[in-house]
Amino acid sequence: MVRAFVFFSMNATFLAPIVFLFLIERGGRVGALIESHACAFIGIPWAGGAAAVVVMLFRFLPGELTFKALGLELKGAAAPAVLWVVCFVALVLALKVLW
């Protein structure tokens, strides 16, 4: 069940921007909307996917994943979730600053 969710969410994350690029090429109102807000339609899904890849890479490391920051120590299932949020927010802020 979890593998199916990961498979479909990763496919949606990486295929959605490709579909948006296809819609931009076709033109029309939807293409114009996507082109005017490309960072929101393309950058944010890829930021989510990149954050998920970072968290998945850490899951292959031996030992338990722990997260210590700002006096907060997380272990177990909470650590990857918080790590994903931190990575996602950092990538979205980088997109905002650089766009």
QUIHU-V100274 format. One record per helix or strand of 2 or more residues. SS is the DSSP state (helix for helix, strand for strand). FROM is the first residue (numbers start at 1). TO is the last residue. If there is no record, write none. Layout:
ss:SS from:FROM to:TO
ss:SS from:FROM to:TO
This chain:
ss:helix from:2 to:26
ss:helix from:28 to:36
ss:helix from:38 to:59
ss:strand from:66 to:69
ss:strand from:72 to:75
ss:helix from:77 to:98
